[in-house]
Amino acid sequence: MKLRLVGPGSGPEEGRLEVLHQGQWGTVCDDDFALQEATVACRQLGFEGALTWAHSAKYGSGEGPIWLDNVHCVGTESSLDQCGSNGWGVSDCTHSEDVGVVCNPQHHRGYVSERVSNALGPQDRRLEEVRLKPILASAKRQSPVTEGAVEVKYEGHWRQVCDQGWTRNNSRVVCGMLGFPSEAPVDSHHYR
């Protein structure tokens, strides 16, 4: 049984939860869905666990069958299909109730992602430290620094991060690591 996270506003570790069953992708209803169900789904996706879940199609309404409804997990299962439910395709939900999950971006030890994990540096060494190097004069006067070039500490040296393929989701992770609640748009022309 395969899972994926998709939908508008989704990223590698968050999105509408979809399940592949009988060769067709479908969704999961939010009825009775809670943190232990999200934890099982996130672990099945290769993450260490779940941060939270999202009800009422926060990541958009899916298409196709609603494969699972009233999912009940203990939280220790290795796969969502080991949890109780109404049975495959037995649901009284509409796609306005499609559930989403937000996984802890840390991967299992030994897990090889289909995508390159943002948390891993060269040779899969974890990048734990991140900072913002202020570039603009106005940013240099701020405390704490809220805008600047992203730098990571690697082998004892601070190095800048290339912006190719960078997304707002990446910014949100960096801001979270620095203790800020969210990211904000930035004028990238100043950083050319």
C-alpha positions as CSV (number, residue, x, y, z in Angstrom):
1,M,0.0,0.0,0.0
2,K,1.5,3.3,-1.1
3,L,0.8,6.8,0.3
4,R,1.5,10.2,-1.1
5,L,1.0,13.9,0.0
6,V,-0.4,16.2,-2.6
7,G,-2.5,19.3,-3.1
8,P,-2.2,23.1,-3.3
9,G,0.1,24.4,-0.6
10,S,1.7,21.0,0.0
11,G,5.4,20.2,0.4
12,P,7.5,17.1,0.8
13,E,6.3,16.7,4.4
14,E,2.7,18.0,4.2
15,G,-0.4,17.7,2.0
16,R,-3.6,15.9,1.3
17,L,-3.1,12.2,2.2
18,E,-3.8,9.9,-0.7
19,V,-3.7,6.1,-0.8
20,L,-3.0,3.8,-3.7
21,H,-5.4,0.8,-3.7
22,Q,-6.2,-1.5,-6.6
23,G,-4.1,0.7,-8.9
24,Q,-6.1,3.9,-8.2
25,W,-5.2,6.9,-6.0
26,G,-7.9,7.9,-3.5
27,T,-8.3,10.0,-0.4
28,V,-8.9,9.5,3.4
29,C,-11.9,11.0,5.2
30,D,-11.2,13.2,8.3
31,D,-13.8,11.5,10.5
32,D,-12.1,10.3,13.7
33,F,-8.7,11.1,12.2
34,A,-6.3,12.4,14.8
35,L,-2.6,12.6,15.7
36,Q,-2.0,8.8,16.1
37,E,-3.4,8.1,12.6
38,A,-1.3,11.0,11.2
39,T,1.8,9.5,13.0
40,V,1.3,6.1,11.3
41,A,0.8,7.7,7.9
42,C,3.9,9.9,8.3
43,R,6.0,7.0,9.5
44,Q,4.9,5.0,6.5
45,L,6.0,7.9,4.3
46,G,9.5,7.6,5.9
47,F,9.2,10.5,8.4
48,E,9.8,10.1,12.1
49,G,6.3,11.1,13.0
50,A,3.5,13.7,12.6
51,L,3.3,17.3,13.8
52,T,-0.4,17.7,13.1
53,W,-3.2,16.8,10.7
54,A,-5.6,19.0,8.7
55,H,-9.3,18.4,8.3
56,S,-11.9,19.7,5.8
57,A,-9.7,19.5,2.6
58,K,-7.2,22.1,3.7
59,Y,-5.0,20.9,0.9
60,G,-7.8,20.9,-1.6
61,S,-10.4,18.3,-2.5
62,G,-9.1,15.1,-4.1
63,E,-10.7,13.0,-6.8
64,G,-11.5,9.4,-7.2
65,P,-12.6,7.1,-4.4
66,I,-12.5,7.9,-0.7
67,W,-10.7,4.8,0.2
68,L,-10.7,5.0,4.0
69,D,-13.1,6.4,6.6
70,N,-13.2,6.3,10.4
71,V,-9.6,5.2,10.5
72,H,-8.5,4.1,14.0
73,C,-4.8,3.5,14.8
74,V,-3.1,2.7,18.1
75,G,-0.1,4.7,16.8
76,T,2.4,1.8,16.7
77,E,1.3,0.3,13.3
78,S,3.9,0.4,10.5
79,S,1.2,1.0,7.8
80,L,-2.2,2.6,7.6
81,D,-3.8,-0.5,6.3
82,Q,-3.0,-2.2,9.6
83,C,-5.4,0.2,11.4
84,G,-9.1,-0.3,11.8
85,S,-11.5,1.5,9.4
86,N,-14.9,1.0,7.7
87,G,-13.2,-1.0,5.0
88,W,-11.9,-0.1,1.6
89,G,-14.2,2.4,-0.1
90,V,-16.8,2.3,2.6
91,S,-17.4,5.9,3.5
92,D,-20.2,8.4,4.1
93,C,-17.9,11.4,3.3
94,T,-17.4,13.8,0.5
95,H,-14.1,15.2,-0.8
96,S,-14.7,18.3,1.3
97,E,-13.6,16.1,4.2
98,D,-10.3,14.9,2.7
99,V,-7.7,14.7,5.4
100,G,-4.2,16.2,5.2
101,V,-1.2,15.5,7.4
102,V,1.9,17.5,8.4
103,C,4.8,15.3,9.1
104,N,7.9,15.9,11.1
105,P,10.5,16.8,8.4
106,Q,13.1,14.6,10.0
107,H,13.4,11.2,8.2
108,H,13.8,7.8,9.8
109,R,17.4,6.8,10.3
110,G,18.3,4.7,7.2
111,Y,15.4,6.0,5.2
112,V,16.2,6.8,1.6
113,S,13.8,9.4,0.3
114,E,12.6,9.5,-3.3
115,R,13.3,13.2,-3.1
116,V,16.5,14.7,-1.8
117,S,15.9,15.6,1.8
118,N,16.5,19.3,2.6
119,A,17.9,18.3,6.0
120,L,20.8,16.4,4.6
121,G,24.1,17.8,3.4
122,P,26.8,16.3,1.2
123,Q,27.4,12.6,2.1
124,D,24.1,12.6,4.0
125,R,25.5,14.5,7.0
126,R,22.8,16.4,8.8
127,L,22.8,20.1,8.6
128,E,21.6,21.2,12.0
129,E,22.7,24.8,12.2
130,V,21.3,27.5,10.1
131,R,21.5,31.3,10.2
132,L,20.5,34.5,8.3
133,K,23.4,36.7,7.3
134,P,22.0,40.2,7.0
135,I,22.8,41.8,3.6
136,L,20.7,45.0,3.7
137,A,21.7,47.9,5.9
138,S,18.1,47.9,7.4
139,A,18.4,44.2,8.2
140,K,21.8,44.7,9.9
141,R,20.1,47.2,12.4
142,Q,17.5,44.6,13.3
143,S,17.6,42.4,16.4
144,P,16.9,39.6,15.9
145,V,17.8,39.4,12.2
146,T,14.7,38.5,10.3
147,E,16.0,38.8,6.7
148,G,19.2,37.8,5.0
149,A,21.1,35.2,3.1
150,V,20.5,31.7,4.4
151,E,23.7,30.0,5.6
152,V,24.3,26.5,7.0
153,K,27.2,25.3,9.1
154,Y,29.0,22.4,7.4
155,E,32.3,20.9,8.7
156,G,32.8,24.0,10.9
157,H,32.3,26.6,8.2
158,W,29.3,28.8,7.3
159,R,28.2,28.4,3.7
160,Q,25.5,30.0,1.6
161,V,22.7,28.1,0.1
162,C,21.9,28.3,-3.6
163,D,18.4,29.6,-4.4
164,Q,17.8,27.3,-7.4
165,G,14.6,25.5,-6.8
166,W,14.1,27.3,-3.4
167,T,10.4,27.6,-2.4
168,R,8.4,29.4,0.3
169,N,8.1,26.0,2.0
170,N,11.9,25.9,2.4
171,S,11.8,29.4,3.8
172,R,9.1,28.3,6.3
173,V,11.3,25.5,7.5
174,V,14.3,27.8,8.0
175,C,12.2,30.4,9.8
176,G,10.8,27.6,12.1
177,M,14.4,26.4,12.9
178,L,15.2,30.0,13.9
179,G,12.1,30.2,16.1
180,F,9.9,32.4,13.9
181,P,6.3,31.5,13.3
182,S,6.3,31.7,9.5
183,E,8.0,33.0,6.4
184,A,7.3,36.3,4.5
185,P,7.9,37.2,0.9
186,V,11.3,38.9,0.2
187,D,12.5,41.1,-2.7
188,S,15.1,38.7,-4.2
189,H,16.6,41.5,-6.4
190,H,18.6,42.7,-3.3
191,Y,20.4,39.4,-3.1
192,R,21.6,39.1,-6.7
